[in-house]
């Protein structure tokens, strides 16, 4: 855990709250005094977190609360535009995102819990 030394970590949820390719978990991140929606998902056994904001225009991705994956469970999808994103990197895979990906957040899974790794004045709510 040397890579996170000196950084704060905040609990997001228990590990079993995220099922591979299933519902995501919404939470709020404070970035420089501004509360922004964010989410975490599990994909191929790993947890990934992003700001909940489409790369095309700043709308939230989920079509119903916590529904971030497309029907195949292979891509994150914007409910408004149909833009597809890689769940492991947030990279734009197609659609109106025009190469603009999601903003990734640092997370750590440790001891059966998932933590947001805070940098600077960022915090989770």
C-alpha positions as a Markdown table, in Angstrom:
| # | Residue | x | y | z |
|---|---|---|---|---|
| 1 | Unk | 0.0 | 0.0 | 0.0 |
| 2 | Unk | 3.0 | 2.3 | -0.4 |
| 3 | Unk | 1.3 | 4.0 | -3.4 |
| 4 | Unk | -1.3 | 5.4 | -1.0 |
| 5 | Unk | 1.0 | 6.4 | 1.8 |
| 6 | Unk | 0.2 | 10.0 | 2.9 |
| 7 | Unk | -3.1 | 10.0 | 1.2 |
| 8 | Unk | -6.5 | 9.8 | 2.9 |
| 9 | Unk | -8.9 | 7.0 | 2.2 |
| 10 | Unk | -12.6 | 7.2 | 2.8 |
| 11 | Unk | -15.0 | 4.3 | 3.0 |
| 12 | Unk | -17.4 | 4.0 | 0.0 |
| 13 | Unk | -19.0 | 0.6 | 0.8 |
| 14 | Unk | -18.4 | -3.0 | 1.7 |
| 15 | Unk | -16.9 | -5.1 | -1.1 |
| 16 | Unk | -19.9 | -7.4 | -1.4 |
| 17 | Unk | -22.1 | -4.3 | -2.4 |
| 18 | Unk | -20.6 | -4.5 | -5.9 |
| 19 | Unk | -21.3 | -7.5 | -8.1 |
| 20 | Unk | -19.3 | -8.0 | -11.3 |
| 21 | Unk | -21.1 | -6.3 | -14.2 |
| 22 | Unk | -24.0 | -5.5 | -11.9 |
| 23 | Unk | -25.4 | -2.4 | -10.2 |
| 24 | Unk | -23.0 | 0.4 | -9.4 |
| 25 | Unk | -22.9 | 2.4 | -6.2 |
| 26 | Unk | -23.5 | 6.2 | -6.4 |
| 27 | Unk | -21.7 | 8.5 | -4.0 |
| 28 | Unk | -20.7 | 12.1 | -3.9 |
| 29 | Unk | -17.2 | 13.5 | -4.2 |
| 30 | Unk | -16.2 | 17.0 | -3.0 |
| 31 | Unk | -13.8 | 18.4 | -5.5 |
| 32 | Unk | -12.4 | 21.9 | -4.5 |
| 33 | Unk | -15.6 | 22.7 | -2.6 |
| 34 | Unk | -18.0 | 21.5 | -5.3 |
| 35 | Unk | -20.1 | 18.3 | -4.6 |
| 36 | Unk | -20.0 | 16.1 | -7.7 |
| 37 | Unk | -21.9 | 12.8 | -8.3 |
| 38 | Unk | -19.7 | 9.7 | -8.7 |
| 39 | Unk | -20.1 | 6.0 | -8.9 |
| 40 | Unk | -18.2 | 2.7 | -8.4 |
| 41 | Unk | -18.6 | -0.5 | -10.3 |
| 42 | Unk | -17.0 | -3.9 | -10.3 |
| 43 | Unk | -15.7 | -5.2 | -13.7 |
| 44 | Unk | -13.7 | -8.4 | -14.2 |
| 45 | Unk | -13.2 | -8.6 | -10.4 |
| 46 | Unk | -11.8 | -5.1 | -10.0 |
| 47 | Unk | -13.4 | -2.0 | -8.6 |
| 48 | Unk | -13.4 | 1.1 | -10.7 |
| 49 | Unk | -14.8 | 4.6 | -9.9 |
| 50 | Unk | -15.6 | 7.6 | -12.0 |
| 51 | Unk | -17.3 | 11.0 | -11.8 |
| 52 | Unk | -20.9 | 10.4 | -12.9 |
| 53 | Unk | -20.7 | 12.7 | -15.9 |
| 54 | Unk | -20.8 | 11.8 | -19.6 |
| 55 | Unk | -17.8 | 12.8 | -21.7 |
| 56 | Unk | -20.1 | 14.5 | -24.2 |
| 57 | Unk | -22.1 | 16.8 | -22.0 |
| 58 | Unk | -22.2 | 16.9 | -18.2 |
| 59 | Unk | -25.2 | 14.6 | -17.6 |
| 60 | Unk | -25.3 | 11.6 | -15.3 |
| 61 | Unk | -24.8 | 8.2 | -17.0 |
| 62 | Unk | -27.2 | 5.9 | -15.1 |
| 63 | Unk | -30.6 | 5.4 | -16.7 |
| 64 | Unk | -32.0 | 4.2 | -13.3 |
| 65 | Unk | -30.1 | 4.7 | -10.1 |
| 66 | Unk | -27.1 | 2.4 | -10.1 |
| 67 | Unk | -27.7 | 1.1 | -13.7 |
| 68 | Unk | -24.4 | 2.0 | -15.5 |
| 69 | Unk | -23.8 | -1.1 | -17.6 |
| 70 | Unk | -25.3 | -1.8 | -21.0 |
| 71 | Unk | -27.4 | -5.0 | -21.3 |
| 72 | Unk | -24.3 | -7.1 | -22.2 |
| 73 | Unk | -22.5 | -6.0 | -18.9 |
| 74 | Unk | -19.4 | -5.2 | -21.0 |
| 75 | Unk | -19.6 | -1.4 | -21.3 |
| 76 | Unk | -20.8 | 1.6 | -19.2 |
| 77 | Unk | -23.4 | 3.5 | -21.2 |
| 78 | Unk | -24.8 | 7.0 | -21.1 |
| 79 | Unk | -28.6 | 6.7 | -20.8 |
| 80 | Unk | -29.0 | 10.1 | -22.6 |
| 81 | Unk | -26.7 | 9.6 | -25.6 |
| 82 | Unk | -25.9 | 5.9 | -25.8 |
| 83 | Unk | -22.1 | 6.7 | -25.6 |
| 84 | Unk | -20.2 | 3.6 | -24.5 |
| 85 | Unk | -17.2 | 3.6 | -22.1 |
| 86 | Unk | -14.7 | 0.9 | -21.0 |
| 87 | Unk | -15.5 | 0.0 | -17.4 |
| 88 | Unk | -11.9 | -0.5 | -16.5 |
| 89 | Unk | -10.6 | 2.8 | -17.8 |
| 90 | Unk | -13.5 | 5.1 | -18.7 |
| 91 | Unk | -12.1 | 5.3 | -22.2 |
| 92 | Unk | -14.7 | 6.3 | -24.9 |
| 93 | Unk | -15.6 | 3.2 | -26.9 |
| 94 | Unk | -18.1 | 4.8 | -29.2 |
| 95 | Unk | -21.0 | 7.2 | -29.6 |
| 96 | Unk | -21.2 | 10.9 | -29.0 |
| 97 | Unk | -18.4 | 11.0 | -26.5 |
| 98 | Unk | -16.1 | 11.6 | -29.4 |
| 99 | Unk | -13.0 | 10.2 | -27.7 |
| 100 | Unk | -13.7 | 12.0 | -24.4 |
| 101 | Unk | -13.6 | 9.5 | -21.6 |
| 102 | Unk | -14.9 | 9.5 | -18.0 |
| 103 | Unk | -13.0 | 11.1 | -15.2 |
| 104 | Unk | -11.5 | 8.2 | -13.1 |
| 105 | Unk | -11.2 | 8.3 | -9.4 |
| 106 | Unk | -8.7 | 6.3 | -7.3 |
| 107 | Unk | -10.1 | 3.5 | -5.3 |
| 108 | Unk | -8.7 | 0.7 | -3.2 |
| 109 | Unk | -10.3 | -2.6 | -2.1 |
| 110 | Unk | -8.9 | -3.7 | 1.2 |
| 111 | Unk | -10.2 | -6.0 | 4.0 |
| 112 | Unk | -13.6 | -6.5 | 2.5 |
| 113 | Unk | -14.2 | -2.7 | 2.0 |
| 114 | Unk | -13.9 | -0.3 | -0.9 |
| 115 | Unk | -12.2 | 3.1 | -0.3 |
| 116 | Unk | -11.9 | 6.3 | -2.3 |
| 117 | Unk | -8.3 | 7.5 | -2.2 |
| 118 | Unk | -8.5 | 11.2 | -1.6 |
| 119 | Unk | -6.1 | 13.6 | -3.1 |
| 120 | Unk | -5.8 | 17.2 | -1.9 |
| 121 | Unk | -9.2 | 18.6 | -0.9 |
| 122 | Unk | -11.3 | 15.8 | -2.4 |
| 123 | Unk | -13.7 | 14.0 | -0.1 |
| 124 | Unk | -16.5 | 11.5 | -0.3 |
| 125 | Unk | -20.1 | 11.9 | 1.0 |
